[in-house]
Structures are given as structure tokens and as C-alpha cells.
Amino acid sequence: MMPPTPATPVASAPPDTFGPMLRAWRRRRGASQLALALQSGVSQRHVSFLESGRAKPSREMVVQLTTALDVPLRQRNTMLLAAGFAPVYRESSFGAPELAPVRQAIDRILHKHEPYPAVVVDRLWNLLQANGAAQAFTVFLFEGPPPAPPPGKTPNLLRWLLDPGGLRHKIANWEEVARYLVSTTYAEILADGGEPKALGFIEEIMAFPDVPASFRRLRFEERPPPVLTVDYVVGGKALSVFTTIATLGTPQDITLQEIRIECFFPSDDRSDALFKSLAARS
């Protein structure tokens, strides 16, 4: 069954570029034409003709091939446009009525994680939702309300991390944490096709003072720790946290595919006591 027609427009793509896009995604996934043929149920000869432009795909075949290659929904829409078809997948507002059941489920996850912080962010770390513990934790970290985002922007966790006026000076292992988050976010953007808006966000945050270009690359460590913690020092109080990230299992909406639920956990008893103390005050 085909997914619903989108309610919002997506980025356009030049016509007759489907073949090169298909070839690029196949190579990005490390698949041969034969492997893609077996996975998608399309003959190897036809895959070759599609990539060379000697054959044109149907709408259903575009969805079939991009599903086999696990192309993100946003990029599937771009490939549909490149093949001459209307986009298939919606990109709803997170607050849209049709997403209410999902938001209710996320609310339960955030509530159950109290007294520890939990937030919902999109693919570019824009903050969409936070539980009470996360709001109290944010006020604690900034020692007051967080700074207002730039005009037209929403609060963003990576901006808070990299902005000299944000949390940079309150994280003891800032360089390690910042390099890891920037490099992994950049790698994910490239793996998803290097969408211009996402690449523009990377350029924006890399323009902050004293953020080296090398942050785009993850530094090799011979003995990395089991999990990277974020070690804060705020008002003479030290706490250490690590996080888990959850995604939705079967999204058919671009917004839902790109959201992440990030849950914070204390790394030691001292941090655990501090979180419980913050919860008791709120």
C-alpha cells in the first residue's frame, strides 16, 4: 500500500536525475546492482537501465528501490521528484493533530523518565519537547533561563554546546564531547545524502569562535571509554551524565523518522543525588 500524499512541500530536484541518484545511493549502501536487484525484486538488467537513464521508473518502482536501499524518507521524496512524480511522504509539524497519538506515547516516555531529564530533538538537534526534569536541569546549567535562540530559530542543543555564551565553559571535557557530537552529526548528514539545509546547519555551528574544522572528523582513540560521559561543573558542583537515544520503529512521516528521544542518566551517585534534588525543588 502506498503511503499518503504529503501535506507540505519538499525540496525540489532537477528532472531526469533519478538514475545518478539511484547509483549514488546504491554505492553509498555498498550494494552491487545484483544485490539491489535481489533485495528489491527488480531485475539486474533493469537496475542498470535505470541508472544509465535508458529506462524510466514507475512511481511504485521508485518507492520499491528506495525502500530496499533504506533511503531516508526526505530523500525518497527528492528521488520521486527527480523521476517526475509528486512526493509521497508527509512532513508534518510535530504539533499536527494527526501526530497526537505519537506525542501521547512520547509524553509517557518523558514522564516515566523523571526525575532524570529527557528531551525530544529533530535530526539537527532542535529542541521539540522536554520533561520537567530537563527543564529544571537546563535552568541549573545556565544558572537561570537559557538564552533566547537567534531570530527565526528554535532552541538547539548543539548551539548551546558550541556557543561561547552557552554551555562550553561549563563542560570539563568540552572538546571531546563537542568533537564527538559534531563529527557524528556531520557523518549522519553525509550518509543521508548531504541535504543542503543540514549541511548549512553544520557550517553555521562551525562558525562559532574557536571551533576547529577538525571537529568534522572523529579522533581515533586507542582505548575509548565504554560510553562517553558529559562532565559538567556548575557553580562549584560537578555532575556527570550519559545518554541513550531512541527512535520510532515504523515511521511513514518525515518528521517522525527524524525525531530522537534522548534520555539522560547519572554516571555516579553524586550526579544521581543532584538530579533528585533538582526534581524535589521543581
Backbone as JSON, one array per atom type, in Angstrom:
{
  "sequence": "MMPPTPATPVASAPPDTFGPMLRAWRRRRGASQLALALQSGVSQRHVSFLESGRAKPSREMVVQLTTALDVPLRQRNTMLLAAGFAPVYRESSFGAPELAPVRQAIDRILHKHEPYPAVVVDRLWNLLQANGAAQAFTVFLFEGPPPAPPPGKTPNLLRWLLDPGGLRHKIANWEEVARYLVSTTYAEILADGGEPKALGFIEEIMAFPDVPASFRRLRFEERPPPVLTVDYVVGGKALSVFTTIATLGTPQDITLQEIRIECFFPSDDRSDALFKSLAARS",
  "N": [[0.85, -1.19, 0.0], [0.57, 2.24, -0.85], [2.15, 5.04, 0.76], [0.6, 8.02, 2.3], [-0.16, 11.01, 0.4], [1.93, 13.92, 0.58], [1.42, 16.68, 2.88], [2.86, 18.97, 2.95], [5.26, 20.91, 1.09], [8.37, 19.68, -0.34], [11.96, 19.79, -0.79], [12.9, 20.52, -4.12], [13.97, 18.65, -7.04], [16.15, 18.42, -9.85], [14.73, 17.41, -12.99], [15.01, 14.13, -14.53], [17.21, 13.15, -13.14], [17.14, 10.91, -11.7], [18.46, 8.44, -12.23], [21.36, 8.85, -11.76], [21.1, 9.49, -9.01], [20.05, 7.12, -7.95], [22.18, 5.37, -8.48], [24.15, 6.59, -6.87], [23.08, 6.25, -4.27], [22.97, 3.47, -4.15], [25.71, 2.82, -4.24], [26.5, 4.16, -1.96], [25.36, 2.6, -0.03], [26.88, 0.38, -0.35], [26.17, -1.65, -2.1], [25.92, -3.97, -4.79], [24.72, -3.93, -8.22], [23.48, -6.36, -8.65], [22.95, -7.21, -6.02], [21.13, -5.23, -5.21], [19.1, -5.76, -7.01], [18.26, -8.33, -6.19], [17.36, -7.71, -3.62], [15.29, -5.9, -4.06], [13.59, -7.01, -5.91], [13.62, -6.25, -8.53], [14.86, -6.66, -11.81], [18.38, -7.21, -12.48], [19.25, -6.21, -14.91], [17.34, -4.28, -15.46], [17.78, -2.52, -13.34], [20.32, -1.59, -14.1], [19.63, -0.28, -16.48], [17.98, 1.73, -15.47], [19.79, 3.24, -13.93], [21.48, 4.2, -15.92], [19.81, 5.77, -17.35], [18.45, 4.77, -19.49], [16.05, 3.61, -19.06], [12.88, 4.44, -17.57], [11.59, 4.81, -14.3], [8.59, 3.58, -12.7], [6.26, 5.15, -10.42], [5.75, 3.43, -8.25], [7.95, 1.75, -8.48], [10.07, 3.43, -7.82], [9.59, 3.85, -5.09], [9.84, 1.21, -4.27], [12.57, 0.6, -4.85], [13.95, 2.56, -3.36], [13.14, 1.91, -0.83], [14.31, -0.62, -0.54], [16.97, 0.17, -0.46], [17.01, 1.51, 1.88], [16.7, 4.29, 1.95], [16.43, 7.47, 3.44], [13.24, 8.98, 4.28], [12.92, 11.69, 3.55], [14.8, 12.0, 1.49], [13.79, 10.11, -0.24], [11.51, 11.37, -1.22], [12.74, 13.4, -2.7], [13.94, 11.86, -4.69], [11.7, 10.82, -5.92], [10.67, 13.18, -7.05], [12.77, 13.69, -8.8], [12.36, 11.65, -10.58], [10.11, 12.47, -11.78], [7.69, 12.45, -10.41], [5.13, 13.25, -7.97], [5.89, 14.04, -4.53], [5.69, 11.53, -1.94], [5.76, 11.18, 0.83], [4.69, 12.61, 3.86], [5.63, 15.65, 5.62], [4.97, 16.5, 8.52], [4.03, 19.04, 10.9], [5.38, 18.86, 14.19], [3.49, 19.34, 16.08], [1.11, 18.71, 14.84], [-2.33, 17.69, 14.48], [-2.72, 15.03, 13.56], [-0.55, 13.68, 14.5], [-0.98, 13.29, 17.15], [-1.44, 10.79, 18.64], [1.18, 9.72, 18.64], [2.6, 11.74, 19.95], [1.42, 11.54, 22.46], [2.35, 9.04, 23.27], [5.08, 9.59, 23.4], [5.02, 11.51, 25.4], [4.45, 9.87, 27.6], [6.82, 8.38, 27.77], [8.68, 10.41, 28.39], [7.63, 11.33, 30.82], [7.8, 9.04, 32.42], [10.5, 8.87, 32.72], [11.28, 10.68, 34.6], [12.96, 11.14, 37.75], [14.88, 12.07, 35.98], [16.39, 13.88, 33.26], [14.83, 14.18, 30.03], [14.53, 14.59, 26.56], [13.09, 15.66, 23.41], [14.35, 15.79, 20.21], [15.06, 17.04, 16.88], [16.53, 15.98, 13.72], [18.59, 17.8, 13.52], [19.17, 18.56, 16.04], [17.39, 20.41, 17.11], [15.36, 21.54, 19.71], [12.4, 20.01, 20.62], [10.65, 19.11, 22.59], [10.48, 18.69, 26.15], [10.9, 17.06, 29.31], [9.84, 17.77, 32.74], [12.09, 17.47, 34.41], [14.19, 17.87, 32.63], [13.79, 20.54, 31.97], [14.27, 21.74, 34.47], [16.93, 20.96, 34.79], [18.13, 22.33, 32.68], [17.81, 25.02, 33.5], [19.39, 24.9, 35.79], [21.95, 24.37, 34.63], [22.42, 26.69, 33.1], [22.31, 28.47, 35.07], [20.04, 29.97, 35.44], [17.38, 31.19, 33.26], [17.65, 29.78, 29.95], [19.53, 31.22, 27.17], [17.86, 33.24, 24.69], [17.04, 31.89, 21.49], [18.56, 32.59, 18.22], [16.88, 34.99, 16.02], [14.04, 33.62, 14.44], [14.87, 31.04, 14.89], [14.85, 27.9, 16.73], [15.33, 26.71, 20.14], [18.41, 24.98, 20.43], [20.35, 22.13, 20.9], [23.0, 21.65, 20.05], [23.88, 24.21, 19.37], [23.82, 25.38, 21.92], [25.88, 23.91, 23.03], [28.19, 24.63, 21.53], [28.31, 27.4, 21.35], [30.11, 30.12, 22.64], [28.85, 31.65, 24.58], [27.14, 29.88, 25.67], [27.02, 26.66, 26.92], [29.64, 25.91, 26.84], [31.81, 26.57, 28.56], [31.15, 25.26, 30.83], [31.5, 22.61, 30.73], [33.63, 20.14, 31.49], [35.0, 18.3, 29.87], [34.77, 19.42, 27.32], [35.89, 19.66, 24.65], [36.19, 17.0, 23.8], [33.53, 16.06, 23.92], [32.2, 17.87, 22.19], [33.55, 17.47, 19.75], [32.86, 14.8, 19.26], [30.0, 14.91, 18.99], [29.63, 16.78, 16.9], [31.07, 15.56, 14.8], [29.78, 13.06, 14.5], [27.18, 13.89, 13.89], [27.64, 15.27, 11.5], [28.61, 13.14, 9.93], [26.31, 11.54, 9.8], [24.63, 13.24, 8.36], [25.96, 13.32, 5.89], [25.78, 10.6, 5.24], [23.09, 10.43, 4.81], [22.79, 11.66, 2.43], [23.62, 14.3, 2.26], [21.94, 16.66, 2.53], [21.1, 20.03, 1.63], [20.1, 21.97, 3.56], [20.75, 20.77, 6.0], [23.55, 20.57, 5.78], [24.08, 23.28, 5.74], [23.43, 23.96, 8.35], [25.53, 22.69, 9.73], [27.67, 24.26, 8.82], [26.94, 26.67, 9.98], [27.15, 26.19, 12.8], [29.82, 25.52, 12.94], [30.97, 27.93, 12.56], [31.17, 29.25, 14.95], [33.29, 30.9, 17.38], [36.57, 29.58, 17.82], [36.03, 26.92, 17.18], [37.34, 24.23, 15.83], [38.04, 23.19, 12.44], [38.63, 20.54, 12.32], [36.82, 19.24, 13.91], [34.89, 18.08, 12.4], [35.72, 15.55, 11.92], [35.99, 12.46, 13.54], [38.12, 11.81, 16.22], [40.62, 9.34, 16.41], [40.88, 6.97, 18.99], [42.89, 4.92, 20.97], [42.09, 3.52, 23.24], [39.11, 3.85, 23.81], [36.55, 5.05, 26.09], [33.94, 3.02, 27.64], [31.46, 4.34, 27.38], [30.76, 7.63, 26.34], [30.85, 10.22, 28.57], [29.29, 13.28, 29.68], [30.76, 15.79, 31.37], [29.93, 18.0, 33.7], [30.59, 21.14, 35.3], [29.22, 23.23, 37.48], [28.7, 26.14, 39.15], [30.47, 25.32, 41.15], [29.62, 22.75, 41.59], [29.88, 19.42, 40.58], [28.84, 17.21, 38.04], [28.09, 14.22, 36.25], [26.99, 12.82, 33.22], [25.43, 10.42, 31.02], [23.87, 9.48, 27.91], [20.99, 7.94, 26.34], [19.56, 7.2, 23.14], [16.51, 7.07, 21.49], [14.46, 6.01, 18.76], [11.54, 6.15, 16.6], [9.86, 3.19, 15.53], [8.53, 2.44, 13.05], [8.22, 4.67, 11.13], [6.29, 6.67, 8.87], [6.22, 9.22, 8.19], [8.08, 12.11, 7.57], [8.88, 13.85, 9.64], [8.49, 12.25, 11.93], [10.29, 10.2, 11.42], [12.67, 11.51, 11.77], [12.89, 12.42, 14.38], [14.39, 12.24, 17.65], [14.48, 10.68, 20.8], [16.0, 11.61, 23.58], [17.43, 10.42, 26.46], [18.65, 11.2, 29.63], [21.07, 10.01, 31.94], [22.41, 9.61, 35.23], [25.94, 9.37, 35.86], [27.14, 8.64, 38.19], [26.82, 8.28, 41.8], [26.79, 10.79, 43.03], [25.9, 12.52, 41.0], [23.41, 11.4, 40.57], [22.13, 12.02, 43.0], [22.06, 14.78, 42.76], [20.32, 15.2, 40.58], [17.94, 14.21, 41.7], [17.64, 16.04, 43.74], [17.2, 18.4, 42.29], [14.75, 17.73, 41.13], [13.13, 17.6, 43.37], [12.92, 20.25, 44.06], [11.49, 21.41, 42.03]],
  "CA": [[0.0, 0.0, 0.0], [1.38, 3.44, -0.94], [1.95, 5.99, 1.84], [-0.24, 9.14, 1.92], [0.44, 12.16, -0.27], [2.38, 14.87, 1.59], [0.66, 17.89, 3.09], [3.77, 20.1, 2.85], [6.22, 20.73, 0.0], [9.74, 19.3, 0.0], [12.94, 20.33, -1.71], [12.76, 20.02, -5.48], [15.14, 18.04, -7.65], [16.09, 18.54, -11.31], [14.19, 16.21, -13.64], [15.93, 13.23, -15.22], [18.41, 12.88, -12.35], [16.89, 9.74, -10.87], [19.48, 7.41, -12.44], [22.55, 9.12, -10.95], [20.77, 9.4, -7.59], [19.94, 5.71, -7.61], [23.54, 4.83, -8.46], [24.86, 7.13, -5.7], [22.58, 5.61, -3.05], [23.4, 2.06, -4.16], [27.11, 2.78, -3.85], [26.6, 4.59, -0.56], [25.0, 1.44, 0.79], [27.83, -0.7, -0.6], [25.45, -2.74, -2.77], [26.09, -4.13, -6.23], [23.44, -3.94, -8.93], [22.86, -7.66, -8.41], [22.41, -7.22, -4.65], [19.93, -4.4, -5.2], [18.07, -6.49, -7.76], [17.73, -9.39, -5.34], [16.66, -7.13, -2.48], [14.11, -5.13, -4.47], [12.73, -7.74, -6.83], [13.76, -5.66, -9.86], [15.96, -7.38, -12.45], [19.65, -6.5, -12.54], [19.3, -5.5, -16.2], [16.51, -3.08, -15.35], [18.51, -1.59, -12.45], [21.36, -0.99, -14.92], [18.98, 0.65, -17.42], [17.51, 2.88, -14.69], [20.93, 4.07, -13.55], [22.05, 4.84, -17.11], [18.81, 6.63, -17.97], [17.83, 4.1, -20.65], [14.69, 3.24, -18.66], [12.27, 5.34, -16.6], [10.87, 4.02, -13.3], [7.25, 3.97, -12.27], [6.22, 5.68, -9.05], [5.85, 2.31, -7.34], [9.31, 1.22, -8.52], [10.93, 4.35, -7.06], [9.38, 3.52, -3.68], [10.37, -0.14, -4.07], [14.03, 0.64, -4.85], [14.45, 3.37, -2.25], [12.9, 1.13, 0.39], [15.34, -1.66, -0.49], [18.23, 0.82, -0.12], [16.82, 2.2, 3.15], [16.88, 5.72, 1.76], [15.54, 8.22, 4.33], [12.01, 9.43, 3.63], [13.12, 13.0, 2.93], [15.5, 11.81, 0.23], [12.9, 9.38, -1.15], [10.69, 12.37, -1.89], [13.59, 14.06, -3.69], [14.13, 10.94, -5.8], [10.43, 10.8, -6.65], [10.63, 14.39, -7.87], [13.74, 13.53, -9.88], [11.78, 10.72, -11.55], [8.94, 13.1, -12.4], [6.47, 12.17, -9.65], [4.89, 14.03, -6.76], [6.36, 13.38, -3.31], [4.78, 10.59, -1.31], [5.81, 11.16, 2.3], [4.39, 13.86, 4.55], [6.48, 16.21, 6.65], [4.01, 17.19, 9.36], [4.5, 19.74, 12.08], [5.36, 17.97, 15.35], [2.25, 19.6, 16.81], [-0.04, 18.45, 13.99], [-3.33, 16.81, 15.12], [-2.59, 13.62, 13.18], [0.55, 13.07, 15.26], [-1.35, 13.28, 18.57], [-1.15, 9.51, 19.33], [2.63, 9.58, 18.83], [3.01, 12.68, 21.01], [0.98, 10.98, 23.74], [3.29, 7.97, 23.62], [6.34, 10.23, 23.79], [4.77, 12.11, 26.72], [4.57, 8.81, 28.61], [8.25, 8.07, 27.91], [9.33, 11.52, 29.09], [7.14, 11.36, 32.2], [8.31, 7.87, 33.15], [11.94, 9.01, 32.94], [11.52, 11.52, 35.78], [13.44, 12.51, 37.9], [16.01, 12.34, 35.11], [15.98, 14.64, 32.09], [14.59, 13.55, 28.73], [14.13, 15.6, 25.58], [12.84, 15.24, 22.03], [15.04, 16.68, 19.28], [14.99, 16.59, 15.49], [17.8, 15.49, 13.16], [19.6, 18.83, 13.67], [19.26, 18.86, 17.47], [16.43, 21.42, 17.56], [14.6, 21.03, 20.86], [10.97, 19.98, 20.35], [9.89, 18.82, 23.8], [11.34, 18.32, 27.29], [10.15, 16.8, 30.54], [10.1, 18.74, 33.8], [13.46, 17.32, 34.88], [15.07, 18.5, 31.65], [13.65, 21.98, 32.12], [14.99, 22.12, 35.69], [18.35, 20.75, 34.52], [18.57, 23.43, 31.82], [17.93, 26.21, 34.35], [20.56, 24.67, 36.63], [23.17, 24.5, 33.84], [22.62, 28.08, 32.7], [22.16, 29.28, 36.29], [18.95, 30.86, 35.11], [16.77, 30.8, 31.99], [18.6, 29.69, 28.83], [19.46, 32.37, 26.26], [16.91, 33.14, 23.59], [17.7, 31.5, 20.24], [18.57, 33.64, 17.19], [15.57, 35.21, 15.39], [13.61, 32.6, 13.5], [15.41, 29.73, 15.25], [14.35, 27.29, 17.95], [16.45, 26.26, 20.99], [19.15, 23.92, 19.76], [21.33, 21.6, 21.84], [24.37, 21.82, 19.56], [24.23, 25.62, 19.53], [24.14, 25.56, 23.34], [27.16, 23.27, 23.3], [29.32, 25.26, 20.83], [28.3, 28.86, 21.54], [30.88, 30.53, 23.83], [27.93, 32.17, 25.58], [26.25, 28.8, 26.09], [27.49, 25.74, 27.96], [31.01, 25.49, 26.55], [32.72, 26.72, 29.69], [30.66, 24.5, 31.98], [31.73, 21.19, 30.44], [35.06, 19.89, 31.71], [35.53, 17.59, 28.7], [34.04, 20.04, 26.2], [36.45, 19.36, 23.33], [35.88, 15.6, 23.48], [32.09, 15.94, 23.68], [31.85, 18.65, 21.01], [34.07, 16.78, 18.57], [32.06, 13.58, 19.01], [28.65, 15.24, 18.52], [29.7, 17.41, 15.58], [31.54, 14.6, 13.79], [28.75, 12.05, 14.23], [26.07, 14.56, 13.2], [28.1, 15.51, 10.12], [28.66, 11.85, 9.23], [24.92, 11.13, 9.54], [24.12, 14.09, 7.28], [26.56, 12.83, 4.64], [25.22, 9.27, 4.96], [21.72, 10.63, 4.35], [22.77, 12.31, 1.13], [24.14, 15.67, 2.28], [20.87, 17.62, 2.24], [21.67, 21.38, 1.78], [19.74, 22.63, 4.82], [21.52, 20.13, 7.07], [24.94, 21.0, 5.63], [24.11, 24.68, 6.14], [23.45, 23.99, 9.82], [26.9, 22.37, 10.15], [28.5, 25.45, 8.57], [26.55, 27.67, 10.97], [27.72, 25.92, 14.13], [31.28, 25.52, 12.84], [31.42, 29.32, 12.51], [31.38, 29.79, 16.29], [34.72, 31.08, 17.65], [37.41, 28.51, 18.39], [35.55, 25.58, 16.83], [38.25, 23.85, 14.75], [37.48, 22.43, 11.31], [38.87, 19.11, 12.56], [35.68, 18.66, 14.63], [34.09, 17.29, 11.46], [36.26, 14.18, 11.89], [36.12, 11.84, 14.86], [39.51, 11.47, 16.53], [40.84, 7.93, 16.78], [41.42, 6.72, 20.32], [43.27, 3.51, 21.12], [41.31, 2.91, 24.31], [37.96, 4.7, 24.12], [35.77, 4.59, 27.24], [32.73, 2.27, 27.25], [30.46, 5.31, 26.96], [31.24, 8.99, 26.53], [30.05, 11.0, 29.52], [29.42, 14.73, 29.66], [31.14, 16.12, 32.74], [29.62, 19.41, 33.95], [30.96, 21.8, 36.55], [28.33, 24.38, 37.52], [28.63, 26.73, 40.48], [31.24, 24.51, 42.08], [29.05, 21.4, 41.69], [30.23, 18.56, 39.45], [27.98, 16.05, 37.77], [28.47, 13.51, 35.04], [25.83, 12.15, 32.65], [25.48, 9.83, 29.69], [22.52, 9.49, 27.35], [20.54, 6.97, 25.34], [18.72, 7.83, 22.12], [15.51, 6.17, 20.92], [13.73, 6.49, 17.59], [10.31, 5.41, 16.34], [10.17, 1.98, 14.8], [8.0, 2.29, 11.69], [7.68, 5.96, 10.71], [5.95, 6.93, 7.48], [6.2, 10.67, 8.13], [9.47, 12.58, 7.66], [9.1, 14.4, 10.98], [8.6, 11.15, 12.89], [11.53, 9.45, 11.17], [13.85, 12.29, 12.12], [12.97, 12.8, 15.79], [15.1, 11.38, 18.59], [14.16, 10.85, 22.22], [17.27, 11.48, 24.29], [17.24, 10.27, 27.9], [19.88, 11.43, 30.39], [21.24, 9.18, 33.13], [23.59, 9.98, 36.03], [27.06, 8.44, 35.76], [27.63, 8.28, 39.53], [25.86, 8.55, 42.87], [26.72, 12.23, 43.27], [25.05, 13.09, 39.96], [22.07, 10.89, 40.84], [21.58, 12.8, 44.11], [21.79, 16.13, 42.28], [19.09, 15.16, 39.78], [16.8, 14.05, 42.6], [17.5, 17.3, 44.44], [16.56, 19.35, 41.36], [13.36, 17.32, 40.97], [12.4, 17.92, 44.6], [12.7, 21.7, 44.12], [10.61, 21.87, 40.95]],
  "C": [[0.88, 1.23, 0.0], [1.11, 4.35, 0.24], [1.14, 7.18, 1.37], [0.55, 10.24, 1.23], [0.79, 13.22, 0.75], [1.5, 16.1, 1.67], [1.54, 19.12, 2.92], [4.78, 19.85, 1.75], [7.58, 20.32, 0.53], [10.66, 19.89, -1.05], [12.8, 19.69, -3.08], [14.05, 19.39, -5.94], [15.03, 18.22, -9.15], [15.52, 17.28, -11.92], [15.3, 15.4, -14.29], [17.25, 13.02, -14.47], [18.22, 11.64, -11.48], [18.0, 8.71, -11.0], [20.75, 7.66, -11.64], [22.29, 9.06, -9.44], [20.68, 7.95, -7.14], [21.33, 5.08, -7.51], [24.3, 5.3, -7.22], [24.39, 6.45, -4.41], [22.98, 4.14, -3.0], [24.85, 1.95, -3.72], [27.3, 3.19, -2.4], [26.28, 3.45, 0.38], [25.92, 0.25, 0.56], [27.19, -1.9, -1.29], [25.8, -2.78, -4.25], [24.73, -4.05, -6.91], [22.72, -5.26, -8.71], [22.23, -7.71, -7.02], [21.14, -6.39, -4.57], [18.79, -5.1, -5.93], [17.43, -7.57, -6.89], [16.91, -8.83, -4.18], [15.34, -6.49, -2.87], [13.13, -5.91, -5.34], [12.69, -7.16, -8.23], [14.96, -6.32, -10.52], [17.22, -6.53, -12.49], [19.75, -5.68, -13.83], [18.5, -4.21, -16.11], [17.15, -2.05, -14.42], [19.58, -0.86, -13.26], [20.76, 0.05, -15.88], [18.48, 1.9, -16.69], [18.67, 3.82, -14.35], [21.52, 4.81, -14.74], [21.07, 5.79, -17.78], [18.14, 6.02, -19.18], [16.42, 3.65, -20.35], [14.2, 4.24, -17.62], [11.48, 4.5, -15.59], [9.42, 4.47, -13.16], [7.33, 4.53, -10.86], [6.42, 4.57, -8.03], [7.28, 1.75, -7.31], [10.29, 2.12, -7.76], [10.82, 4.02, -5.57], [9.99, 2.17, -3.36], [11.9, -0.12, -3.95], [14.58, 1.43, -3.66], [14.21, 2.7, -0.91], [13.96, 0.06, 0.55], [16.69, -1.08, -0.07], [18.16, 1.56, 1.22], [17.16, 3.68, 3.03], [15.94, 6.46, 2.71], [14.35, 8.81, 3.58], [12.18, 10.78, 2.94], [13.77, 12.85, 1.56], [14.68, 10.96, -0.76], [12.01, 10.36, -1.91], [11.49, 13.08, -2.99], [13.78, 13.17, -4.91], [12.84, 10.77, -6.6], [10.31, 12.01, -7.56], [11.59, 14.26, -9.06], [13.22, 12.59, -10.97], [10.51, 11.27, -12.2], [7.63, 12.87, -11.68], [6.35, 13.1, -8.45], [5.46, 13.3, -5.55], [5.27, 12.52, -2.68], [4.65, 10.84, 0.19], [5.56, 12.56, 2.88], [5.56, 14.33, 5.4], [5.6, 17.1, 7.53], [4.72, 18.01, 10.42], [4.42, 18.77, 13.26], [4.08, 18.15, 16.16], [0.99, 19.32, 16.02], [-1.02, 17.49, 14.66], [-3.14, 15.33, 14.79], [-1.45, 12.92, 13.9], [0.24, 12.95, 16.75], [-1.08, 11.94, 19.25], [0.34, 9.29, 19.59], [3.1, 10.5, 19.94], [2.59, 12.16, 22.38], [1.92, 9.87, 24.2], [4.62, 8.55, 24.09], [6.18, 10.89, 25.15], [4.95, 11.08, 27.83], [6.04, 8.47, 28.85], [8.94, 9.16, 28.72], [8.92, 11.55, 30.56], [7.74, 10.22, 33.02], [9.81, 8.0, 33.45], [12.27, 9.96, 34.1], [12.04, 10.64, 36.93], [14.63, 12.87, 37.01], [15.54, 13.06, 33.85], [15.76, 13.76, 30.86], [14.06, 14.62, 27.79], [13.82, 14.93, 24.25], [13.51, 16.27, 21.13], [14.83, 16.15, 17.86], [16.38, 16.23, 15.01], [18.93, 16.5, 13.34], [19.67, 19.34, 15.1], [18.41, 20.06, 17.9], [15.54, 20.81, 18.64], [13.1, 21.15, 20.58], [10.13, 19.82, 21.61], [10.85, 18.41, 24.91], [10.46, 18.01, 28.49], [10.54, 17.82, 31.61], [11.53, 18.68, 34.32], [14.44, 17.98, 33.92], [14.99, 20.03, 31.74], [14.4, 22.47, 33.36], [16.5, 22.0, 35.5], [18.92, 21.89, 33.66], [18.76, 24.71, 32.62], [19.15, 26.09, 35.26], [21.86, 24.91, 35.85], [23.46, 25.96, 33.48], [22.6, 29.03, 33.9], [21.12, 30.38, 36.08], [18.31, 30.41, 33.81], [17.81, 30.72, 30.87], [18.48, 30.9, 27.92], [18.45, 32.15, 25.15], [17.64, 32.74, 22.31], [17.74, 32.67, 19.26], [17.19, 33.8, 16.58], [15.25, 34.14, 14.35], [14.12, 31.21, 13.8], [14.71, 29.2, 16.5], [15.54, 26.92, 18.84], [17.09, 25.01, 20.4], [20.29, 23.44, 20.66], [22.77, 21.76, 21.36], [24.8, 23.28, 19.61], [24.6, 25.9, 20.99], [25.53, 25.02, 23.65], [28.33, 24.08, 22.75], [29.41, 26.76, 21.04], [29.12, 29.22, 22.79], [30.01, 31.11, 24.94], [26.96, 31.13, 26.09], [26.88, 27.97, 27.2], [28.96, 25.35, 27.81], [31.9, 25.52, 27.78], [32.26, 25.98, 30.95], [30.82, 23.0, 31.79], [33.23, 20.93, 30.52], [35.72, 19.2, 30.51], [34.88, 18.09, 27.42], [34.58, 19.62, 24.84], [36.1, 17.94, 22.9], [34.4, 15.43, 23.11], [31.69, 16.65, 22.39], [32.32, 17.97, 19.74], [33.22, 15.56, 18.24], [30.7, 13.94, 18.4], [28.68, 15.88, 17.14], [30.08, 16.39, 14.52], [30.47, 13.56, 13.48], [27.55, 12.66, 13.52], [26.43, 14.81, 11.74], [28.13, 14.21, 9.32], [27.25, 11.36, 8.89], [24.32, 11.94, 8.39], [24.66, 13.62, 5.93], [25.97, 11.48, 4.25], [23.8, 9.37, 4.44], [21.65, 11.45, 3.06], [23.24, 13.74, 1.11], [23.11, 16.72, 1.9], [21.33, 19.04, 2.55], [21.34, 22.07, 3.1], [20.56, 22.07, 5.97], [22.99, 20.53, 7.0], [25.1, 22.47, 6.03], [24.14, 24.83, 7.65], [24.85, 23.68, 10.34], [27.81, 23.59, 9.95], [28.21, 26.53, 9.61], [27.22, 27.41, 12.32], [29.24, 25.88, 14.09], [31.84, 26.94, 12.8], [31.58, 29.95, 13.89], [32.88, 29.92, 16.56], [35.36, 29.83, 18.26], [36.8, 27.12, 18.24], [36.38, 25.11, 15.64], [37.56, 23.03, 13.66], [37.63, 20.93, 11.52], [37.73, 18.45, 13.33], [34.77, 17.86, 13.71], [34.53, 15.83, 11.44], [36.42, 13.67, 13.32], [37.57, 11.43, 15.08], [39.62, 10.01, 16.95], [41.44, 7.86, 18.19], [41.72, 5.22, 20.45], [42.43, 2.81, 22.16], [40.13, 3.82, 24.66], [37.2, 4.16, 25.33], [34.54, 3.81, 26.77], [31.61, 3.17, 26.76], [31.02, 6.7, 27.25], [30.3, 9.73, 27.48], [30.26, 12.49, 29.25], [29.62, 15.17, 31.1], [30.98, 17.63, 32.96], [30.23, 19.87, 35.26], [30.19, 23.12, 36.57], [28.27, 24.9, 38.94], [29.35, 25.92, 41.53], [30.71, 23.09, 42.25], [29.39, 20.63, 40.41], [29.19, 17.46, 39.28], [28.34, 15.49, 36.41], [27.26, 12.73, 34.53], [26.22, 11.42, 31.37], [24.04, 9.73, 29.2], [22.26, 8.25, 26.49], [19.63, 7.7, 24.37], [17.8, 6.77, 21.52], [14.85, 6.83, 19.72], [12.45, 5.67, 17.43], [10.58, 4.27, 15.37], [9.72, 1.92, 13.36], [7.43, 3.61, 11.18], [7.37, 6.0, 9.22], [5.77, 8.43, 7.25], [7.63, 11.15, 8.36], [9.78, 13.08, 9.06], [9.32, 13.28, 11.98], [9.86, 10.33, 12.66], [12.74, 10.18, 11.73], [13.92, 12.7, 13.59], [13.75, 11.76, 16.58], [14.65, 11.7, 20.0], [15.44, 10.57, 22.99], [17.01, 11.48, 25.79], [18.59, 10.36, 28.61], [19.89, 10.55, 31.64], [22.46, 9.67, 33.91], [24.68, 8.91, 35.9], [27.58, 7.99, 37.12], [26.58, 8.69, 40.57], [25.71, 10.05, 43.14], [25.79, 12.91, 42.26], [23.6, 12.65, 40.16], [21.4, 11.72, 41.93], [21.24, 14.21, 43.66], [20.52, 16.17, 41.45], [17.86, 15.05, 40.69], [16.56, 15.32, 43.41], [16.82, 18.34, 43.57], [15.08, 19.02, 41.19], [12.53, 17.71, 42.2], [12.09, 19.41, 44.69], [11.67, 22.16, 43.12], [9.16, 21.46, 41.2]]
}
